[in-house]
C-alpha cells in the first residue's frame, strides 16, 4: 500500500510564493509519474503539473512560468514550487502517483491566495 502525505499549504498574499511537498511511503514500485492536481470550490479537479519517472515535466498553461514541479528520489518526495500566486490559484492541491498497476491520491492541502 502506498501513502501520500501533502504539506506546505496555507494562506499567502497575491504575488507571493508557496512550496508544497508530497512524501510517498509504502511499496513504491513501477512508478510512471507523479503529479499535482487542484480543485477549487464548485469546480472539477484539474491537473496542474506532472513529472514522469524519467524526469520529464508537463504543465498546464495557466501555471507555466509560475509553478515548478520537482522531485527528490532519495526522499520519495515531489515538490510544487508556486510563484506569483493569484487569487484564482486558491484550491485544495492533491498529490497523485500513478504506477503501472494503480494510482494513489493524497488527502490534499489547502492553498488560499488572498490579501
Order of alpha helices (4+ residues) and beta strands (2+ residues): beta-beta-beta-beta-beta-beta-beta-beta-beta-beta-beta
